[in-house]
């Protein structure tokens, strides 16, 4: 079966997967810490949201859900 992704997209998905893995590790290292300020809390929550979105996007694209 031929891949639904072009070579450029395959490379970009690899990069996104690597970056998402790094973000996951960074968030895990901060899991037991409480942000000092409201701004820090906002940035932390935004990072969690971006991480979840990247993970979901990768999951769908790796299943060759082209229109995801």
C-alpha positions in Angstrom: 0.0 0.0 0.0 1.4 3.4 -1.0 1.7 6.1 1.6 -0.8 9.0 1.5 1.9 11.3 2.5 4.5 13.0 0.2 8.2 12.8 1.1 8.2 16.3 2.4 5.3 15.7 4.7 6.9 12.5 6.0 9.9 14.5 7.0 7.8 17.2 8.6 5.8 14.5 10.6 9.1 13.1 11.8 10.1 16.5 13.0 6.8 17.1 14.7 7.0 13.7 16.4 10.5 14.6 17.7 9.4 18.0 19.0 6.2 16.6 20.6 8.4 14.0 22.4 10.7 16.8 23.7 7.6 18.8 24.8 6.2 15.8 26.6 9.4 15.2 28.5 9.6 18.9 29.5 6.0 18.9 30.7 6.6 15.6 32.6 9.6 17.2 34.4 7.3 20.0 35.5 4.4 17.8 36.6 5.0 18.1 40.3 5.7 21.9 40.3 3.2 24.6 40.8 3.5 27.8 38.6 4.4 30.9 40.7 2.2 33.3 38.8 -0.9 33.4 36.8 1.2 34.1 33.7 3.2 31.0 34.4 0.1 29.0 34.8 -1.3 30.3 31.5 1.9 29.3 29.7 1.9 25.9 31.3 -1.7 25.3 30.3 -1.0 26.5 26.8 2.0 24.1 26.5 -0.2 21.2 27.7 -2.8 22.1 25.1 -0.3 22.4 22.3 1.2 19.0 23.3 -2.2 17.3 23.2 -3.0 18.9 19.9 0.3 17.7 18.4 -0.2 14.2 19.8 -3.7 14.0 18.3 -2.6 15.4 14.9 0.2 12.8 14.7 -2.1 10.0 15.7 -4.5 10.9 12.9 -1.9 11.5 10.3 0.0 8.3 11.0 -3.3 6.5 10.4 -3.3 8.2 7.0 -6.3 10.2 7.8 -5.4 12.8 5.2 -8.2 15.2 5.9 -7.5 15.3 9.6 
